[in-house]
């Protein structure tokens, strides 16, 4: 069976189950935590897929990666379903699918923000501004710091990129200067 089809079906079922229990927001945070662990700890996926480990050990690993003792019953039941159905190899893809489905359902857009120095006020301002520009969608920005920008910021959301960095402006001035000097010669 196709990995994407299986993952999406399980993710849809989890979202529907979590929404019925009115815990989709909590499950979203837990699934995001699990997805981050899958990215950071390569051994987690290997452990979950290991046929030698029993179901309870795998369940404990997944519970810890999802937030520890406070993980919702809905997610624990979902893990049990996946493990009993021998679908562990799809679990990482299921987390990604759930995250995508949740964001689509809640009208959440993901973006990147790169600044020369940390700037929470700029981040808040851009979230509000970009939300208005995108039909009042909720904006989640992944903020990073890059001192090579010298100043300003670069923001990417919904396939659009705005580069308002000092480094980019200096590069433009340099290109204009070179182009102007070529005409003189």
Secondary structure, 3 states (H helix, E strand, C coil): CCHHHHHHHHHHHHHHHHHHCCCHHHHHHHHHHHHHHHHHCHHHHHHHHCCCCCHHHHHHHHHHHHCHHHCCHHHHHHHHHHHHCCCHHHHHHHHHHHHHHHHHHHCEEEEEEEECCCCHHHHHHHHHHHHHHCCCCEEEEEEEECHHHCCEEEEEECCEEEEEEHHHHHHHHHHHHHHHHHHHC
